[in-house]
Amino acid sequence: MDVLTSMLRRPAEELRQRLFIGPAGACAEKLDAYLPAGVQRIMLWPVKDELRQLGALREQVIPLAYVSLGEEPP
């Protein structure tokens, strides 16, 4: 987090609230806030081990977000 706070010049707490950092459930909750508004795209910035992070998003986070909306993931 220290690297991101200095690079983005934002407080750590602000980044924790906005960025998809942490366990799948926490990331899904953040995504849940955007889906009802009709968001169709999100910008991702994997900072390390990109394929693993994108795979985790697809396999763990997105399904949780759709379930909370009562829908089946694509």
PDB file of N, H, CA, C and O in Angstrom:
ATOM      1  N   MET A   1       0.823  -1.187   0.000  1.00  0.00           N
ATOM      2  CA  MET A   1       0.000   0.000   0.000  1.00  0.00           C
ATOM      3  C   MET A   1       0.869   1.255   0.000  1.00  0.00           C
ATOM      4  O   MET A   1       0.496   2.268  -0.592  1.00  0.00           O
ATOM      5  N   ASP A   2       2.015   1.193   0.655  1.00  0.00           N
ATOM      6  H   ASP A   2       2.318   0.370   1.135  1.00  0.00           H
ATOM      7  CA  ASP A   2       2.902   2.361   0.708  1.00  0.00           C
ATOM      8  C   ASP A   2       3.323   2.818  -0.685  1.00  0.00           C
ATOM      9  O   ASP A   2       3.393   4.015  -0.964  1.00  0.00           O
ATOM     10  N   VAL A   3       3.601   1.858  -1.545  1.00  0.00           N
ATOM     11  H   VAL A   3       3.545   0.886  -1.319  1.00  0.00           H
ATOM     12  CA  VAL A   3       4.010   2.206  -2.911  1.00  0.00           C
ATOM     13  C   VAL A   3       2.874   2.937  -3.627  1.00  0.00           C
ATOM     14  O   VAL A   3       3.102   3.944  -4.296  1.00  0.00           O
ATOM     15  N   LEU A   4       1.656   2.429  -3.485  1.00  0.00           N
ATOM     16  H   LEU A   4       1.470   1.610  -2.941  1.00  0.00           H
ATOM     17  CA  LEU A   4       0.514   3.063  -4.155  1.00  0.00           C
ATOM     18  C   LEU A   4       0.210   4.447  -3.600  1.00  0.00           C
ATOM     19  O   LEU A   4      -0.089   5.370  -4.359  1.00  0.00           O
ATOM     20  N   THR A   5       0.283   4.597  -2.286  1.00  0.00           N
ATOM     21  H   THR A   5       0.525   3.848  -1.669  1.00  0.00           H
ATOM     22  CA  THR A   5      -0.032   5.905  -1.708  1.00  0.00           C
ATOM     23  C   THR A   5       0.937   6.965  -2.196  1.00  0.00           C
ATOM     24  O   THR A   5       0.535   8.090  -2.494  1.00  0.00           O
ATOM     25  N   SER A   6       2.206   6.613  -2.278  1.00  0.00           N
ATOM     26  H   SER A   6       2.533   5.700  -2.036  1.00  0.00           H
ATOM     27  CA  SER A   6       3.171   7.610  -2.750  1.00  0.00           C
ATOM     28  C   SER A   6       3.051   7.826  -4.257  1.00  0.00           C
ATOM     29  O   SER A   6       3.195   8.953  -4.730  1.00  0.00           O
ATOM     30  N   MET A   7       2.791   6.771  -5.007  1.00  0.00           N
ATOM     31  H   MET A   7       2.673   5.855  -4.623  1.00  0.00           H
ATOM     32  CA  MET A   7       2.674   6.888  -6.453  1.00  0.00           C
ATOM     33  C   MET A   7       1.431   7.691  -6.862  1.00  0.00           C
ATOM     34  O   MET A   7       1.490   8.528  -7.763  1.00  0.00           O
ATOM     35  N   LEU A   8       0.315   7.425  -6.191  1.00  0.00           N
ATOM     36  H   LEU A   8       0.267   6.745  -5.460  1.00  0.00           H
ATOM     37  CA  LEU A   8      -0.947   8.077  -6.539  1.00  0.00           C
ATOM     38  C   LEU A   8      -1.206   9.351  -5.736  1.00  0.00           C
ATOM     39  O   LEU A   8      -2.147  10.096  -6.011  1.00  0.00           O
ATOM     40  N   ARG A   9      -0.361   9.581  -4.752  1.00  0.00           N
ATOM     41  H   ARG A   9       0.404   8.976  -4.529  1.00  0.00           H
ATOM     42  CA  ARG A   9      -0.492  10.759  -3.875  1.00  0.00           C
ATOM     43  C   ARG A   9      -1.890  10.855  -3.256  1.00  0.00           C
ATOM     44  O   ARG A   9      -2.539  11.901  -3.268  1.00  0.00           O
ATOM     45  N   ARG A  10      -2.310   9.732  -2.728  1.00  0.00           N
ATOM     46  H   ARG A  10      -1.783   8.882  -2.718  1.00  0.00           H
ATOM     47  CA  ARG A  10      -3.608   9.638  -2.060  1.00  0.00           C
ATOM     48  C   ARG A  10      -3.412   8.945  -0.715  1.00  0.00           C
ATOM     49  O   ARG A  10      -2.526   8.101  -0.574  1.00  0.00           O
ATOM     50  N   PRO A  11      -4.228   9.293   0.265  1.00  0.00           N
ATOM     51  CA  PRO A  11      -4.133   8.628   1.568  1.00  0.00           C
ATOM     52  C   PRO A  11      -4.494   7.142   1.452  1.00  0.00           C
ATOM     53  O   PRO A  11      -5.330   6.765   0.631  1.00  0.00           O
ATOM     54  N   ALA A  12      -3.873   6.322   2.259  1.00  0.00           N
ATOM     55  H   ALA A  12      -3.193   6.628   2.926  1.00  0.00           H
ATOM     56  CA  ALA A  12      -4.106   4.880   2.229  1.00  0.00           C
ATOM     57  C   ALA A  12      -5.577   4.546   2.440  1.00  0.00           C
ATOM     58  O   ALA A  12      -6.108   3.666   1.763  1.00  0.00           O
ATOM     59  N   GLU A  13      -6.242   5.226   3.358  1.00  0.00           N
ATOM     60  H   GLU A  13      -5.811   5.941   3.908  1.00  0.00           H
ATOM     61  CA  GLU A  13      -7.652   4.925   3.632  1.00  0.00           C
ATOM     62  C   GLU A  13      -8.528   5.173   2.405  1.00  0.00           C
ATOM     63  O   GLU A  13      -9.443   4.395   2.135  1.00  0.00           O
ATOM     64  N   GLU A  14      -8.262   6.238   1.666  1.00  0.00           N
ATOM     65  H   GLU A  14      -7.519   6.870   1.886  1.00  0.00           H
ATOM     66  CA  GLU A  14      -9.014   6.516   0.442  1.00  0.00           C
ATOM     67  C   GLU A  14      -8.806   5.399  -0.582  1.00  0.00           C
ATOM     68  O   GLU A  14      -9.755   4.963  -1.233  1.00  0.00           O
ATOM     69  N   LEU A  15      -7.573   4.944  -0.719  1.00  0.00           N
ATOM     70  H   LEU A  15      -6.802   5.298  -0.190  1.00  0.00           H
ATOM     71  CA  LEU A  15      -7.294   3.867  -1.665  1.00  0.00           C
ATOM     72  C   LEU A  15      -7.956   2.567  -1.233  1.00  0.00           C
ATOM     73  O   LEU A  15      -8.475   1.831  -2.073  1.00  0.00           O
ATOM     74  N   ARG A  16      -7.947   2.274   0.059  1.00  0.00           N
ATOM     75  H   ARG A  16      -7.525   2.872   0.741  1.00  0.00           H
ATOM     76  CA  ARG A  16      -8.603   1.051   0.554  1.00  0.00           C
ATOM     77  C   ARG A  16     -10.096   1.076   0.256  1.00  0.00           C
ATOM     78  O   ARG A  16     -10.685   0.036  -0.040  1.00  0.00           O
ATOM     79  N   GLN A  17     -10.705   2.233   0.329  1.00  0.00           N
ATOM     80  H   GLN A  17     -10.227   3.078   0.570  1.00  0.00           H
ATOM     81  CA  GLN A  17     -12.140   2.352   0.071  1.00  0.00           C
ATOM     82  C   GLN A  17     -12.476   2.211  -1.408  1.00  0.00           C
ATOM     83  O   GLN A  17     -13.540   1.691  -1.745  1.00  0.00           O
ATOM     84  N   ARG A  18     -11.608   2.655  -2.285  1.00  0.00           N
ATOM     85  H   ARG A  18     -10.744   3.078  -2.011  1.00  0.00           H
ATOM     86  CA  ARG A  18     -11.926   2.719  -3.706  1.00  0.00           C
ATOM     87  C   ARG A  18     -11.348   1.596  -4.554  1.00  0.00           C
ATOM     88  O   ARG A  18     -11.967   1.173  -5.530  1.00  0.00           O
ATOM     89  N   LEU A  19     -10.173   1.115  -4.192  1.00  0.00           N
ATOM     90  H   LEU A  19      -9.669   1.459  -3.400  1.00  0.00           H
ATOM     91  CA  LEU A  19      -9.496   0.137  -5.038  1.00  0.00           C
ATOM     92  C   LEU A  19      -9.873  -1.284  -4.663  1.00  0.00           C
ATOM     93  O   LEU A  19     -10.229  -1.565  -3.519  1.00  0.00           O
ATOM     94  N   PHE A  20      -9.793  -2.169  -5.632  1.00  0.00           N
ATOM     95  H   PHE A  20      -9.505  -1.941  -6.562  1.00  0.00           H
ATOM     96  CA  PHE A  20     -10.065  -3.586  -5.397  1.00  0.00           C
ATOM     97  C   PHE A  20      -8.819  -4.215  -4.799  1.00  0.00           C
ATOM     98  O   PHE A  20      -8.052  -4.885  -5.491  1.00  0.00           O
ATOM     99  N   ILE A  21      -8.628  -3.993  -3.516  1.00  0.00           N
ATOM    100  H   ILE A  21      -9.251  -3.449  -2.954  1.00  0.00           H
ATOM    101  CA  ILE A  21      -7.503  -4.544  -2.780  1.00  0.00           C
ATOM    102  C   ILE A  21      -8.076  -5.327  -1.607  1.00  0.00           C
ATOM    103  O   ILE A  21      -8.894  -4.808  -0.847  1.00  0.00           O
ATOM    104  N   GLY A  22      -7.650  -6.571  -1.460  1.00  0.00           N
ATOM    105  H   GLY A  22      -6.986  -6.993  -2.077  1.00  0.00           H
ATOM    106  CA  GLY A  22      -8.096  -7.352  -0.321  1.00  0.00           C
ATOM    107  C   GLY A  22      -8.755  -8.649  -0.738  1.00  0.00           C
ATOM    108  O   GLY A  22      -8.639  -9.073  -1.887  1.00  0.00           O
ATOM    109  N   PRO A  23      -9.450  -9.282   0.204  1.00  0.00           N
ATOM    110  CA  PRO A  23     -10.106 -10.560  -0.073  1.00  0.00           C
ATOM    111  C   PRO A  23     -11.216 -10.417  -1.113  1.00  0.00           C
ATOM    112  O   PRO A  23     -11.744  -9.327  -1.337  1.00  0.00           O
ATOM    113  N   ALA A  24     -11.557 -11.541  -1.741  1.00  0.00           N
ATOM    114  H   ALA A  24     -11.128 -12.427  -1.559  1.00  0.00           H
ATOM    115  CA  ALA A  24     -12.572 -11.543  -2.798  1.00  0.00           C
ATOM    116  C   ALA A  24     -13.891 -10.927  -2.315  1.00  0.00           C
ATOM    117  O   ALA A  24     -14.515 -10.161  -3.050  1.00  0.00           O
ATOM    118  N   GLY A  25     -14.315 -11.248  -1.108  1.00  0.00           N
ATOM    119  H   GLY A  25     -13.808 -11.870  -0.512  1.00  0.00           H
ATOM    120  CA  GLY A  25     -15.581 -10.715  -0.599  1.00  0.00           C
ATOM    121  C   GLY A  25     -15.579  -9.203  -0.497  1.00  0.00           C
ATOM    122  O   GLY A  25     -16.571  -8.552  -0.825  1.00  0.00           O
ATOM    123  N   ALA A  26     -14.469  -8.642  -0.043  1.00  0.00           N
ATOM    124  H   ALA A  26     -13.663  -9.171   0.224  1.00  0.00           H
ATOM    125  CA  ALA A  26     -14.370  -7.179   0.078  1.00  0.00           C
ATOM    126  C   ALA A  26     -14.370  -6.526  -1.298  1.00  0.00           C
ATOM    127  O   ALA A  26     -14.978  -5.474  -1.491  1.00  0.00           O
ATOM    128  N   CYS A  27     -13.694  -7.145  -2.243  1.00  0.00           N
ATOM    129  H   CYS A  27     -13.200  -8.000  -2.086  1.00  0.00           H
ATOM    130  CA  CYS A  27     -13.678  -6.598  -3.603  1.00  0.00           C
ATOM    131  C   CYS A  27     -15.065  -6.698  -4.246  1.00  0.00           C
ATOM    132  O   CYS A  27     -15.488  -5.788  -4.958  1.00  0.00           O
ATOM    133  N   ALA A  28     -15.765  -7.798  -3.995  1.00  0.00           N
ATOM    134  H   ALA A  28     -15.421  -8.538  -3.416  1.00  0.00           H
ATOM    135  CA  ALA A  28     -17.112  -7.971  -4.540  1.00  0.00           C
ATOM    136  C   ALA A  28     -18.061  -6.914  -3.977  1.00  0.00           C
ATOM    137  O   ALA A  28     -18.925  -6.418  -4.701  1.00  0.00           O
ATOM    138  N   GLU A  29     -17.916  -6.567  -2.716  1.00  0.00           N
ATOM    139  H   GLU A  29     -17.214  -6.969  -2.129  1.00  0.00           H
ATOM    140  CA  GLU A  29     -18.755  -5.519  -2.127  1.00  0.00           C
ATOM    141  C   GLU A  29     -18.541  -4.185  -2.835  1.00  0.00           C
ATOM    142  O   GLU A  29     -19.494  -3.443  -3.076  1.00  0.00           O
ATOM    143  N   LYS A  30     -17.294  -3.887  -3.164  1.00  0.00           N
ATOM    144  H   LYS A  30     -16.520  -4.489  -2.968  1.00  0.00           H
ATOM    145  CA  LYS A  30     -17.014  -2.646  -3.890  1.00  0.00           C
ATOM    146  C   LYS A  30     -17.634  -2.688  -5.281  1.00  0.00           C
ATOM    147  O   LYS A  30     -18.210  -1.704  -5.744  1.00  0.00           O
ATOM    148  N   LEU A  31     -17.512  -3.830  -5.939  1.00  0.00           N
ATOM    149  H   LEU A  31     -17.044  -4.630  -5.563  1.00  0.00           H
ATOM    150  CA  LEU A  31     -18.105  -3.981  -7.266  1.00  0.00           C
ATOM    151  C   LEU A  31     -19.621  -3.891  -7.197  1.00  0.00           C
ATOM    152  O   LEU A  31     -20.255  -3.318  -8.082  1.00  0.00           O
ATOM    153  N   ASP A  32     -20.199  -4.455  -6.146  1.00  0.00           N
ATOM    154  H   ASP A  32     -19.684  -4.920  -5.426  1.00  0.00           H
ATOM    155  CA  ASP A  32     -21.656  -4.393  -5.944  1.00  0.00           C
ATOM    156  C   ASP A  32     -22.181  -2.965  -5.963  1.00  0.00           C
ATOM    157  O   ASP A  32     -23.291  -2.712  -6.431  1.00  0.00           O
ATOM    158  N   ALA A  33     -21.403  -2.058  -5.466  1.00  0.00           N
ATOM    159  H   ALA A  33     -20.501  -2.264  -5.086  1.00  0.00           H
ATOM    160  CA  ALA A  33     -21.842  -0.659  -5.412  1.00  0.00           C
ATOM    161  C   ALA A  33     -21.953  -0.044  -6.804  1.00  0.00           C
ATOM    162  O   ALA A  33     -22.716   0.901  -7.005  1.00  0.00           O
ATOM    163  N   TYR A  34     -21.203  -0.570  -7.757  1.00  0.00           N
ATOM    164  H   TYR A  34     -20.583  -1.337  -7.593  1.00  0.00           H
ATOM    165  CA  TYR A  34     -21.207  -0.013  -9.115  1.00  0.00           C
ATOM    166  C   TYR A  34     -22.209  -0.690 -10.055  1.00  0.00           C
ATOM    167  O   TYR A  34     -22.789  -0.024 -10.912  1.00  0.00           O
ATOM    168  N   LEU A  35     -22.418  -1.988  -9.911  1.00  0.00           N
ATOM    169  H   LEU A  35     -21.946  -2.529  -9.215  1.00  0.00           H
ATOM    170  CA  LEU A  35     -23.264  -2.722 -10.847  1.00  0.00           C
ATOM    171  C   LEU A  35     -24.698  -2.202 -10.933  1.00  0.00           C
ATOM    172  O   LEU A  35     -25.207  -2.067 -12.046  1.00  0.00           O
ATOM    173  N   PRO A  36     -25.376  -1.904  -9.827  1.00  0.00           N
ATOM    174  CA  PRO A  36     -26.755  -1.403  -9.929  1.00  0.00           C
ATOM    175  C   PRO A  36     -26.855  -0.072 -10.680  1.00  0.00           C
ATOM    176  O   PRO A  36     -27.914   0.273 -11.204  1.00  0.00           O
ATOM    177  N   ALA A  37     -25.759   0.662 -10.727  1.00  0.00           N
ATOM    178  H   ALA A  37     -24.898   0.381 -10.302  1.00  0.00           H
ATOM    179  CA  ALA A  37     -25.764   1.947 -11.431  1.00  0.00           C
ATOM    180  C   ALA A  37     -25.606   1.758 -12.936  1.00  0.00           C
ATOM    181  O   ALA A  37     -25.646   2.726 -13.695  1.00  0.00           O
ATOM    182  N   GLY A  38     -25.427   0.512 -13.365  1.00  0.00           N
ATOM    183  H   GLY A  38     -25.394  -0.275 -12.749  1.00  0.00           H
ATOM    184  CA  GLY A  38     -25.313   0.251 -14.797  1.00  0.00           C
ATOM    185  C   GLY A  38     -23.896   0.263 -15.338  1.00  0.00           C
ATOM    186  O   GLY A  38     -23.697   0.294 -16.552  1.00  0.00           O
ATOM    187  N   VAL A  39     -22.921   0.239 -14.462  1.00  0.00           N
ATOM    188  H   VAL A  39     -23.083   0.213 -13.476  1.00  0.00           H
ATOM    189  CA  VAL A  39     -21.528   0.236 -14.920  1.00  0.00           C
ATOM    190  C   VAL A  39     -21.287  -1.010 -15.770  1.00  0.00           C
ATOM    191  O   VAL A  39     -21.617  -2.124 -15.365  1.00  0.00           O
ATOM    192  N   GLN A  40     -20.716  -0.809 -16.939  1.00  0.00           N
ATOM    193  H   GLN A  40     -20.448   0.096 -17.268  1.00  0.00           H
ATOM    194  CA  GLN A  40     -20.431  -1.918 -17.839  1.00  0.00           C
ATOM    195  C   GLN A  40     -18.940  -2.203 -17.968  1.00  0.00           C
ATOM    196  O   GLN A  40     -18.547  -3.274 -18.431  1.00  0.00           O
ATOM    197  N   ARG A  41     -18.113  -1.252 -17.560  1.00  0.00           N
ATOM    198  H   ARG A  41     -18.432  -0.382 -17.184  1.00  0.00           H
ATOM    199  CA  ARG A  41     -16.667  -1.441 -17.627  1.00  0.00           C
ATOM    200  C   ARG A  41     -16.021  -0.872 -16.372  1.00  0.00           C
ATOM    201  O   ARG A  41     -16.457   0.143 -15.828  1.00  0.00           O
ATOM    202  N   ILE A  42     -14.987  -1.544 -15.937  1.00  0.00           N
ATOM    203  H   ILE A  42     -14.634  -2.368 -16.379  1.00  0.00           H
ATOM    204  CA  ILE A  42     -14.166  -1.022 -14.853  1.00  0.00           C
ATOM    205  C   ILE A  42     -12.717  -1.065 -15.331  1.00  0.00           C
ATOM    206  O   ILE A  42     -12.345  -1.920 -16.135  1.00  0.00           O
ATOM    207  N   MET A  43     -11.930  -0.166 -14.845  1.00  0.00           N
ATOM    208  H   MET A  43     -12.232   0.528 -14.192  1.00  0.00           H
ATOM    209  CA  MET A  43     -10.522  -0.138 -15.194  1.00  0.00           C
ATOM    210  C   MET A  43      -9.743  -0.894 -14.123  1.00  0.00           C
ATOM    211  O   MET A  43      -9.911  -0.648 -12.928  1.00  0.00           O
ATOM    212  N   LEU A  44      -8.904  -1.799 -14.556  1.00  0.00           N
ATOM    213  H   LEU A  44      -8.768  -1.998 -15.526  1.00  0.00           H
ATOM    214  CA  LEU A  44      -8.095  -2.583 -13.634  1.00  0.00           C
ATOM    215  C   LEU A  44      -6.630  -2.257 -13.842  1.00  0.00           C
ATOM    216  O   LEU A  44      -6.183  -1.959 -14.950  1.00  0.00           O
ATOM    217  N   TRP A  45      -5.911  -2.321 -12.760  1.00  0.00           N
ATOM    218  H   TRP A  45      -6.275  -2.562 -11.861  1.00  0.00           H
ATOM    219  CA  TRP A  45      -4.487  -2.055 -12.809  1.00  0.00           C
ATOM    220  C   TRP A  45      -3.775  -3.071 -11.920  1.00  0.00           C
ATOM    221  O   TRP A  45      -3.366  -2.746 -10.805  1.00  0.00           O
ATOM    222  N   PRO A  46      -3.628  -4.300 -12.415  1.00  0.00           N
ATOM    223  CA  PRO A  46      -2.887  -5.277 -11.616  1.00  0.00           C
ATOM    224  C   PRO A  46      -1.449  -4.815 -11.464  1.00  0.00           C
ATOM    225  O   PRO A  46      -0.805  -4.448 -12.447  1.00  0.00           O
ATOM    226  N   VAL A  47      -0.948  -4.830 -10.251  1.00  0.00           N
ATOM    227  H   VAL A  47      -1.471  -5.128  -9.453  1.00  0.00           H
ATOM    228  CA  VAL A  47       0.392  -4.302 -10.017  1.00  0.00           C
ATOM    229  C   VAL A  47       1.455  -5.385  -9.901  1.00  0.00           C
ATOM    230  O   VAL A  47       2.649  -5.088  -9.929  1.00  0.00           O
ATOM    231  N   LYS A  48       1.032  -6.636  -9.773  1.00  0.00           N
ATOM    232  H   LYS A  48       0.062  -6.878  -9.750  1.00  0.00           H
ATOM    233  CA  LYS A  48       1.984  -7.728  -9.653  1.00  0.00           C
ATOM    234  C   LYS A  48       1.258  -9.026 -10.002  1.00  0.00           C
ATOM    235  O   LYS A  48       0.101  -9.214  -9.625  1.00  0.00           O
ATOM    236  N   ASP A  49       1.924  -9.903 -10.709  1.00  0.00           N
ATOM    237  H   ASP A  49       2.864  -9.751 -11.015  1.00  0.00           H
ATOM    238  CA  ASP A  49       1.348 -11.191 -11.080  1.00  0.00           C
ATOM    239  C   ASP A  49      -0.030 -10.990 -11.721  1.00  0.00           C
ATOM    240  O   ASP A  49      -1.050 -11.466 -11.224  1.00  0.00           O
ATOM    241  N   GLU A  50      -0.017 -10.277 -12.827  1.00  0.00           N
ATOM    242  H   GLU A  50       0.812  -9.891 -13.231  1.00  0.00           H
ATOM    243  CA  GLU A  50      -1.245  -9.829 -13.481  1.00  0.00           C
ATOM    244  C   GLU A  50      -2.216 -10.967 -13.802  1.00  0.00           C
ATOM    245  O   GLU A  50      -3.413 -10.849 -13.538  1.00  0.00           O
ATOM    246  N   LEU A  51      -1.721 -12.051 -14.361  1.00  0.00           N
ATOM    247  H   LEU A  51      -0.750 -12.147 -14.576  1.00  0.00           H
ATOM    248  CA  LEU A  51      -2.609 -13.151 -14.732  1.00  0.00           C
ATOM    249  C   LEU A  51      -3.295 -13.767 -13.520  1.00  0.00           C
ATOM    250  O   LEU A  51      -4.472 -14.121 -13.587  1.00  0.00           O
ATOM    251  N   ARG A  52      -2.580 -13.898 -12.427  1.00  0.00           N
ATOM    252  H   ARG A  52      -1.623 -13.610 -12.372  1.00  0.00           H
ATOM    253  CA  ARG A  52      -3.182 -14.448 -11.206  1.00  0.00           C
ATOM    254  C   ARG A  52      -4.267 -13.515 -10.674  1.00  0.00           C
ATOM    255  O   ARG A  52      -5.341 -13.966 -10.276  1.00  0.00           O
ATOM    256  N   GLN A  53      -3.984 -12.222 -10.670  1.00  0.00           N
ATOM    257  H   GLN A  53      -3.112 -11.856 -10.994  1.00  0.00           H
ATOM    258  CA  GLN A  53      -4.961 -11.252 -10.177  1.00  0.00           C
ATOM    259  C   GLN A  53      -6.205 -11.215 -11.059  1.00  0.00           C
ATOM    260  O   GLN A  53      -7.324 -11.190 -10.547  1.00  0.00           O
ATOM    261  N   LEU A  54      -6.024 -11.213 -12.368  1.00  0.00           N
ATOM    262  H   LEU A  54      -5.115 -11.233 -12.785  1.00  0.00           H
ATOM    263  CA  LEU A  54      -7.178 -11.193 -13.272  1.00  0.00           C
ATOM    264  C   LEU A  54      -7.981 -12.486 -13.167  1.00  0.00           C
ATOM    265  O   LEU A  54      -9.210 -12.466 -13.233  1.00  0.00           O
ATOM    266  N   GLY A  55      -7.287 -13.606 -13.005  1.00  0.00           N
ATOM    267  H   GLY A  55      -6.289 -13.623 -12.952  1.00  0.00           H
ATOM    268  CA  GLY A  55      -7.976 -14.880 -12.809  1.00  0.00           C
ATOM    269  C   GLY A  55      -8.788 -14.892 -11.522  1.00  0.00           C
ATOM    270  O   GLY A  55      -9.914 -15.389 -11.502  1.00  0.00           O
ATOM    271  N   ALA A  56      -8.230 -14.353 -10.460  1.00  0.00           N
ATOM    272  H   ALA A  56      -7.315 -13.950 -10.477  1.00  0.00           H
ATOM    273  CA  ALA A  56      -8.952 -14.286  -9.186  1.00  0.00           C
ATOM    274  C   ALA A  56     -10.180 -13.393  -9.307  1.00  0.00           C
ATOM    275  O   ALA A  56     -11.233 -13.703  -8.749  1.00  0.00           O
ATOM    276  N   LEU A  57     -10.050 -12.298 -10.026  1.00  0.00           N
ATOM    277  H   LEU A  57      -9.195 -12.047 -10.479  1.00  0.00           H
ATOM    278  CA  LEU A  57     -11.205 -11.418 -10.241  1.00  0.00           C
ATOM    279  C   LEU A  57     -12.310 -12.176 -10.964  1.00  0.00           C
ATOM    280  O   LEU A  57     -13.471 -12.143 -10.557  1.00  0.00           O
ATOM    281  N   ARG A  58     -11.932 -12.859 -12.040  1.00  0.00           N
ATOM    282  H   ARG A  58     -10.989 -12.886 -12.370  1.00  0.00           H
ATOM    283  CA  ARG A  58     -12.924 -13.583 -12.839  1.00  0.00           C
ATOM    284  C   ARG A  58     -13.549 -14.749 -12.068  1.00  0.00           C
ATOM    285  O   ARG A  58     -14.757 -14.968 -12.146  1.00  0.00           O
ATOM    286  N   GLU A  59     -12.733 -15.490 -11.332  1.00  0.00           N
ATOM    287  H   GLU A  59     -11.751 -15.312 -11.269  1.00  0.00           H
ATOM    288  CA  GLU A  59     -13.215 -16.710 -10.700  1.00  0.00           C
ATOM    289  C   GLU A  59     -13.809 -16.503  -9.307  1.00  0.00           C
ATOM    290  O   GLU A  59     -14.666 -17.276  -8.881  1.00  0.00           O
ATOM    291  N   GLN A  60     -13.361 -15.468  -8.595  1.00  0.00           N
ATOM    292  H   GLN A  60     -12.664 -14.840  -8.941  1.00  0.00           H
ATOM    293  CA  GLN A  60     -13.792 -15.299  -7.203  1.00  0.00           C
ATOM    294  C   GLN A  60     -14.635 -14.059  -6.970  1.00  0.00           C
ATOM    295  O   GLN A  60     -15.648 -14.130  -6.275  1.00  0.00           O
ATOM    296  N   VAL A  61     -14.245 -12.936  -7.530  1.00  0.00           N
ATOM    297  H   VAL A  61     -13.422 -12.879  -8.095  1.00  0.00           H
ATOM    298  CA  VAL A  61     -14.916 -11.670  -7.219  1.00  0.00           C
ATOM    299  C   VAL A  61     -16.205 -11.493  -8.024  1.00  0.00           C
ATOM    300  O   VAL A  61     -17.265 -11.240  -7.453  1.00  0.00           O
ATOM    301  N   ILE A  62     -16.114 -11.624  -9.322  1.00  0.00           N
ATOM    302  H   ILE A  62     -15.252 -11.830  -9.786  1.00  0.00           H
ATOM    303  CA  ILE A  62     -17.284 -11.373 -10.172  1.00  0.00           C
ATOM    304  C   ILE A  62     -18.454 -12.299  -9.822  1.00  0.00           C
ATOM    305  O   ILE A  62     -19.584 -11.820  -9.730  1.00  0.00           O
ATOM    306  N   PRO A  63     -18.233 -13.600  -9.624  1.00  0.00           N
ATOM    307  CA  PRO A  63     -19.369 -14.443  -9.227  1.00  0.00           C
ATOM    308  C   PRO A  63     -20.021 -13.983  -7.921  1.00  0.00           C
ATOM    309  O   PRO A  63     -21.247 -14.017  -7.813  1.00  0.00           O
ATOM    310  N   LEU A  64     -19.249 -13.559  -6.942  1.00  0.00           N
ATOM    311  H   LEU A  64     -18.253 -13.531  -7.029  1.00  0.00           H
ATOM    312  CA  LEU A  64     -19.828 -13.072  -5.686  1.00  0.00           C
ATOM    313  C   LEU A  64     -20.679 -11.836  -5.914  1.00  0.00           C
ATOM    314  O   LEU A  64     -21.746 -11.697  -5.316  1.00  0.00           O
ATOM    315  N   ALA A  65     -20.221 -10.948  -6.764  1.00  0.00           N
ATOM    316  H   ALA A  65     -19.354 -11.061  -7.249  1.00  0.00           H
ATOM    317  CA  ALA A  65     -20.971  -9.719  -7.036  1.00  0.00           C
ATOM    318  C   ALA A  65     -22.301 -10.038  -7.709  1.00  0.00           C
ATOM    319  O   ALA A  65     -23.325  -9.459  -7.348  1.00  0.00           O
ATOM    320  N   TYR A  66     -22.306 -10.938  -8.669  1.00  0.00           N
ATOM    321  H   TYR A  66     -21.474 -11.409  -8.963  1.00  0.00           H
ATOM    322  CA  TYR A  66     -23.554 -11.288  -9.345  1.00  0.00           C
ATOM    323  C   TYR A  66     -24.523 -11.991  -8.404  1.00  0.00           C
ATOM    324  O   TYR A  66     -25.726 -11.735  -8.456  1.00  0.00           O
ATOM    325  N   VAL A  67     -24.023 -12.865  -7.552  1.00  0.00           N
ATOM    326  H   VAL A  67     -23.046 -13.073  -7.510  1.00  0.00           H
ATOM    327  CA  VAL A  67     -24.880 -13.568  -6.602  1.00  0.00           C
ATOM    328  C   VAL A  67     -25.577 -12.584  -5.689  1.00  0.00           C
ATOM    329  O   VAL A  67     -26.757 -12.753  -5.385  1.00  0.00           O
ATOM    330  N   SER A  68     -24.870 -11.557  -5.246  1.00  0.00           N
ATOM    331  H   SER A  68     -23.910 -11.419  -5.493  1.00  0.00           H
ATOM    332  CA  SER A  68     -25.484 -10.582  -4.345  1.00  0.00           C
ATOM    333  C   SER A  68     -26.582  -9.792  -5.049  1.00  0.00           C
ATOM    334  O   SER A  68     -27.468  -9.240  -4.396  1.00  0.00           O
ATOM    335  N   LEU A  69     -26.525  -9.735  -6.383  1.00  0.00           N
ATOM    336  H   LEU A  69     -25.805 -10.183  -6.913  1.00  0.00           H
ATOM    337  CA  LEU A  69     -27.578  -9.055  -7.147  1.00  0.00           C
ATOM    338  C   LEU A  69     -28.720 -10.018  -7.513  1.00  0.00           C
ATOM    339  O   LEU A  69     -29.720  -9.613  -8.105  1.00  0.00           O
ATOM    340  N   GLY A  70     -28.554 -11.282  -7.156  1.00  0.00           N
ATOM    341  H   GLY A  70     -27.741 -11.611  -6.675  1.00  0.00           H
ATOM    342  CA  GLY A  70     -29.568 -12.289  -7.482  1.00  0.00           C
ATOM    343  C   GLY A  70     -29.510 -12.706  -8.932  1.00  0.00           C
ATOM    344  O   GLY A  70     -30.522 -13.129  -9.491  1.00  0.00           O
ATOM    345  N   GLU A  71     -28.352 -12.599  -9.554  1.00  0.00           N
ATOM    346  H   GLU A  71     -27.530 -12.256  -9.100  1.00  0.00           H
ATOM    347  CA  GLU A  71     -28.203 -12.961 -10.958  1.00  0.00           C
ATOM    348  C   GLU A  71     -27.132 -14.027 -11.105  1.00  0.00           C
ATOM    349  O   GLU A  71     -26.314 -14.244 -10.211  1.00  0.00           O
ATOM    350  N   GLU A  72     -27.157 -14.685 -12.252  1.00  0.00           N
ATOM    351  H   GLU A  72     -27.822 -14.510 -12.978  1.00  0.00           H
ATOM    352  CA  GLU A  72     -26.120 -15.655 -12.593  1.00  0.00           C
ATOM    353  C   GLU A  72     -24.981 -14.932 -13.292  1.00  0.00           C
ATOM    354  O   GLU A  72     -25.225 -14.095 -14.161  1.00  0.00           O
ATOM    355  N   PRO A  73     -23.744 -15.237 -12.930  1.00  0.00           N
ATOM    356  CA  PRO A  73     -22.615 -14.617 -13.650  1.00  0.00           C
ATOM    357  C   PRO A  73     -22.576 -15.082 -15.089  1.00  0.00           C
ATOM    358  O   PRO A  73     -23.026 -16.185 -15.400  1.00  0.00           O
ATOM    359  N   PRO A  74     -22.039 -14.249 -15.975  1.00  0.00           N
ATOM    360  CA  PRO A  74     -21.979 -14.632 -17.393  1.00  0.00           C
ATOM    361  C   PRO A  74     -20.995 -15.761 -17.615  1.00  0.00           C
ATOM    362  O   PRO A  74     -20.816 -16.210 -18.747  1.00  0.00           O
TER     363      PRO A  74
END
